[in-house]
């Protein structure tokens, strides 16, 4: 296909709604029963509801803390609780989901038996990533991952959730920013859909997203530099040093919302780092709710992710709220940071 034809095809694709895209994908699989399409449609509905509430923040009593802490020991924002409830209610009744696990819930939510119809899936999600930024009008997001059940009983078990990221059948995120976008992959590339608020529909705006093999942006909380291991410190110093032939120095961009930092780097190239350190050797980000979904997306877009030693999606979790060091972004940048962590970088 020549460049002109490719551009024309992209313009046609941009008029496609999320619903049509899902049905078009479903037709490729003759044995598909529609459950997966319904599930993604329900997630998009939840995203619209959450987006509407996020857009009212400051006008209604939705800002601030609830006065409680979640299972992670973090203070819970009112919008955290709201988003968690919206996603659970969107997913717990249409028959294909056996259980849900959320960053805000200590234990999985088991869907009542009367709502099960041969339920094949479990869903994990971070209902509102970056919620500490809510009060200051910075982009935040929702992250989700869908897994096929491993157990066969009526009631889902913890083993259904404790699967490596390679077992994900779908992952995605919604970013609530200057525009609201839903980005997802089902293992056949990455597509982004932008919400048109005038009609309340997500339209395909970013077909077949590909991350550049190397970027010029690094994203890390440099306020934690006094706690970093030597390899991380040397790598960041390397990115700041001048070497025009290799594109250095890089620009530092850190929003403090994984969804926002990742989304920018996915489109422009670069690397996001949340390493383990002297205070938190296992890192802060959650493997199931944050790292695995983003890793599935970035690999489908041609990028990479690592815990510093191995591919993130190869890690077999042993607990629901497991944390991990996290390095994700352009493939060549992730390879570089692994070398520095192994003591080989220069």
N, C-alpha and C positions, 0 to 999 in steps of 0.2 A: 504494500500500500504506500503510495507516494505521500509527501508531506501535506499537500492540499487536500487529498482524500481523507487523510487521518484527521486533519483539523475539522473537516465537515462532519466526520463521524462523531467526533467529540462534541460538536455543537448539538447534534441530534441527541446524543446521550444525556446532555445536560437538561433536557426536558423530561427525563424519566423520573417518576416518583419512586420512593423507596418501595412502596407496595408493588408497583409494576416490576421493578428490578427483582424483588424476591420471587414473584410468580414466574418471571422469565428464567431465573435460576432453577426454580423447582421443576420446570418442564424438562430440564436436562436429565432428570432422574425419574424414570418411569415408575419406580416403586415408591416414590415420595408420597406421604400421606397428608402433607400440609401442616403437620405439627410445628415444624421448625419455622415456617413462614409466620404462623400465628404467634409464635414465641417472640420473634424479632419485632413483629408489629406491636406486640404488647409493650416491649421495651421502648419502642419509639413513642408510644402513647404516654408511658410514664415520663419519658424525657420531656414531652410537651407540657405536661402538668407541672413538673419540677421547674422547667424553664419559666413558666408563667409566674410561679411563686418567687423565683430568684429575681425576676424583673420587677417585682413589687417590694423587694427588700428596701427598707427605709420608709416605706409608706404604710406598712402594716407591722404588727408586732411579731415579726419572724426573725429578727436579728438578735444576736447575743447568745448567751449560754443557757442551758437548761438547769444547770446546777448539779448535773450528774457526770460521771466518768464512764467511758465504755470499757470493754474487756481489755483494750490496749492500755488502759490507764490514762487516756486522753480526755480532756474536757469535751463534752458533747454540745455542739451548737444546736439551736432549735431547728435549723434547716437540715442538719444531719438526720435528726429523728423524722422530720417530715419526709425527706427523700427516701429514707429507709422504708417507711410505711407505704409510700406510693409504689415503690418497686415491688415490695412483697405483695401488695393487693393486686398489682397488675399481672403477677406471675403465678399466683397460688390457686387458681380455680379453673383453668381451661384444659386440664387433663393430662398434659404431656410432661409436667414438672412434678417430680416426686418430693423434692426438698430444696431449700434455699439456704445459703450461708452468706452472711454479711459481716463486714468489718465491725458493724455496730452490735452484732448479736454474739453472746458468749457461746451459744450452741446452735446447731442448724435448726431451721424451722421445718418441721416435717408436715407436709401437706396432708390434711385430713383425707381418709380413705374415700369418702363420698365424692371427692373432687378428682380422683385418679381414674384415668382411662388408659391403662397400659402405659403408665408414665415411664418414659425412657430417659429423661434428662434430669440433671441437677444443675443449678445455677449458682455461681458465686459472684458477689459484686461489692464494690465500694460505692455506696450511694452518693456521697458527695466528697470527692477528692479535693484537697486544698481548702477545706471549709474554714480554716483560720483566716482566709482572705476575704470572706464574705462581707465583713463589715467595711472593707475599704474598696469594694467594687472592682476586684481583680478577678480574672477568669478562673473558673472552677469547673469541675466535671464529674461525671459518673462513669465508672468502669465496670465491665461485665465479662464473664466467661461462662461458656456452656460446655458441660461434659456429659457424655453418655454414661448411664449407670453401669456399674460392674456387678452389683448384687441383683438377685432376682426375686427377693421377697416383696411383699406388699409395701412394707415400710423401708425407706431408704436407710442406709447405714453410713457411718463415718467413712468407710472405705470408698464409698462412691465419690467423696470429695478429695481424698488423699491420692490423687493421680498426678503423674508428671505433666508438665505443660504440653508435651507432645501428644497427649490424649485429648486436648481441646478440639471441639468440632467448630467452635465459633468464639470469637472474642471481639470486643469493641469498646468504644468510649463515646461519650457525648461531652462536648465542650460548650459551656455557656459563657460566651464572650461577646465581642462586638457583633458577631452573628453566632447562631447556635448550629453546631455541626454534629452529625452522627457518623463515626468512622468505624467500619467493621471489616472483618475477614472471616470467611468460612473455609479457608484453605485454598482459595482460588483467586488470589490477588486481594488488594485492599482498595476499597471504594469509600469516598466521602460524600455525604449528603447534607445539604444546607437547608435549614428550616426557613420557609417563606412564611412569615407571620401573617401576611395578608390573606393567605388561604389555609394556613395551618397544615401544610404538607412539607415533608422532606423531599428535596429534589437532588438528583445526582449532579454534583458540582465538581467533584474531584475523582474522575474515573482512573482506575489502575494507578494508584499512587506508588511512586518509586522514590526511595530516599537516595540522595547522592552517595556515592561510595566513600567520599570523604567530605567533611564539612569544614566550617571556619568558626564554629560556635561551641563553647563548652558551658555546661550548666552544672554548678555545684555550689553548695552553701559554704562560702569561704570563711564565714564566721566560726566554722568548726575546724579550721586548719590546725589549731594547736593540738587537736586530738588525732590527726591523721597519721597513718603509718607512713614510713619513709617512701615507699613506692608511689603512693598517691601524691605526696608532696613533690617528689621529683617529676612526676608526670605533669602536674599543673605548672610547675616552673618551666618545663619543656614547652608547653603550649604558649606560655607568655614570652618565650625567648624569640628573638627576631631571626627569621630564616625565610626570605621571600621565595626561594625555590620550592619549599615545602608548604608554603601558604601560612607560615607563622609570622607574627603572633596571631592566635585565635582571639575572638571577642568573647568576653564573659557575659552571659545572659542568664539570670536566675530569677524566676518568678516566685518560686516556693509553692507551686502547684504542679504536681507531676504531669497531669493532663495537659496543662498549658505549655510547660517546658518541652514535653515530648512532642506535642503537636507541631510546635514551631520547628523543632529539629527534624521531624519526619518530612516536612515539606521543604526545608532549606538545607538539611544536612547538619551534622554535628554530633555531640555526645552529651548525655546526661549521666551524672555520677552521684550515687548516694552510697559511699563506701561504709564498710564497718570501720570502727575506730576504737580508741582505747577505752571509751566509755560504753560503746555498744558494738562489740566485735561482730555481732550477727547483723548489723545494720538496723535500719528502722522500717523499711518498706516491707509490706506483706507479700509473700510469694504467691499465694493463691488469688488475692483480690487485686493486686496491682502489677506485680512483676511478670507473672505468666501471661496475662492478657496482652500487655504491651509487647512482650517478647514475641508472641505469635504474630501480632500485627507487623512488628518491625522486620521479622524474618520474611514474611510474605511480601514485604515491600523492598526486599533486597538488603536489609541491614542485619544487625547482630545484637545479641545481649549476652551478658556473662555475670557470674558472681565474682569474677576476678581469676577463677581457676578453671571453670567449666561453663558450658552452655546452660543458661538458666532453665530452659525447658527440659533438660535431662535430669534435673533435681527431683528426686522422689520425696514428697513431703511426708513428715511423720506426725504433724499436728496441724490443726485447722488454721491457727493464727501465726504460723511460722514466718519468721523474718529472714531477710537475706541481704547481703551487700548487692548492689545493683549498678551495672554499667551498660548503657543501651544507646544505640544510635547507628551512625554510619559504620559500615563493616570494617573499613581500614582504621578508623579511630578506635573502635573496640579492640581490634587486634593490637594496636599500639599500647593501650592501657594495660592489657594483659601482660605484655612484655615488661613493662615497668614494674608491675606487681610481682613478676617473677624475678626481678632484679637484673633484667637483661637490657632494658631501655637505656638510651643515652641522651 
